[in-house]
Each structure stands twice: as structure tokens, then as C-alpha cells.
């Protein structure tokens, strides 16, 4: 019963709240950028705690700082700088440079501060993974706020459709699994409660969200309808993989939830695992299939 209530709260309160933030255009969606920074910080802390159960990592505060740094650079580039009348000419590459800097600093930190090196491989590998997972991958949502078409921002529409695809994938997958999946569960060992019908529901939900965007904003999501359906299918696949990957992390650490920040849902990672993995997929597909966007 608690899971049903939490699902309903997310669907009727959480999703509309996120969409409301997306449609706040002030300073080129500064509220969305700040939300991404906050989510990145909390998720990095949770993942550090999760990995630290069985492994040794670089310091937690350092990892959180690096994870925030990447979306923060995006926030400065796309929100703060334009508001101050400034412009960076490095384009999207500035975010990639920020990511590379965090990797170089992480390597230098281990090289110059480690007293022994028997754990250096796992410290560097897992720490860089956290920065990539909670910082760099989330920055692809930030990048979408820079998109324009015919001189007008299309950030509201493209980010809205993306969020709807991910949430509809999750919600319809849960609904199909609950109603039709009792006899076809155990498909994936990482999450035995997942069912074939649940997976099917995820693809249906993401494709339906794509069709909504196709109908609402035909000037952006233009061309044959199969392009938006293909996008929805790919987002569903990446969302499902992201969800199952976090299940693997939790099983490896022998914990149920990544945290307790969201009542009835667990931690931040439990809510953004699908978003993290599907953000770069959506960014690439929309750029290729519906772009070019300046």
C-alpha cells in the first residue's frame, strides 16, 4: 500500500513540480540548473556511501564537490553568464573540459597524497565513476537548455518531453507489472520482481510520452512519426538499464535503498537512476533525428 501511495504522490505531485520548474524561464532556467546541482550533490553522497560499504574511495566531500562542479559550470555558462551579458565561445565543450579537469585532479590527488597504493585502482575507478554518473551524465539535461530553433528557446519543450518519457516509462511499467506481471516475473536476477509485462509497459509509456510531444510541438519533433517512437523506445531501454544497474549496486552492497531522503521512495539515486542513464541517449537522438538546434 505504501508503494502505491508513493507512486501516486510522485505522479501527481512530483512530476508536475519538476515540470513547473522546467517551465520557469528566468535567467535561462536557472531554477532547473540549481535543481540539477542539488540532485547531483545528494546522489554523489549516496553513491559514495553505497560504494564505501565494501570499497575504499577518495574523500566524500571531494567527490561531492567534483560532481557539483560539472553541472555548476553548465549553470554558469547557460544561466549566470547570459544574465551578466557574458558569453562563452567554447560551447558545449566547456562542460566536457570541466569533466576532464575533475578526472585530472582526482588522479593527481591519489598520486600526491596516497601513503600506499594497494587500493589505488578501486579508489580512482570508483571515484571517477561517481563523478561521471552523478555529475557528467546529468549535465546532458543542462545542455538541453541551450537549444534554440529559429532563434527561440525550445528548452521547455524538449526537457519536458524527456522527463515525461522517463516518468511514463517508470509509471506504466509499474502499472503493467502490478496488473499483468504476476506470472511472468523473475526475468532479471538483479530485480526479481520485474516482469516481462512491466518491461513492455515501460516501452509503451515512453513511446506514448513521445507521441504527446509529437502532437503538442510538431515544429520541434517534426518528420515521420517513427522517429519519436524510436526515441521513446531507446529512452525506455536506457531507463530500464539505469534502474536495473542501481539494483545491482544495492545488491552488491547488500542494502535496500540508497537513502531516505524521499519518503516511500528511498534515496535520490532510487529516483534518478533512469534519468541519469537516459539523458545522454535522449540528447543524442533528439540532436540527430530532429536537429540541428543551435
ABEGO torsion letter per residue (X at the ends): XAAAAAAAAAAAAAAAAAAAAAABABGGGAAAAAAAAAAAAAAAAAAAAAAAAABBBBBAAAAAAAAAAAAAAAAAAAAAAAAAGBBBAAEAAAAAAAAAAAAAAAAAAAAAABABAAAAAAAAAAAAAAAAAAAAAAAAAAAAAABBBGGBBAAAAAAAAAAAAAAAAAAAAAAAAAAAAAAABGABAABAABBAAAAAAAAAAAAAAAAAAAAABAAABBEBAAAAAAAAAAAAAAAAAAAAAAAAAAAAAGBABABAABBGAEBAAAAAAAAAAAAAAAAAAAAAAAOBBX
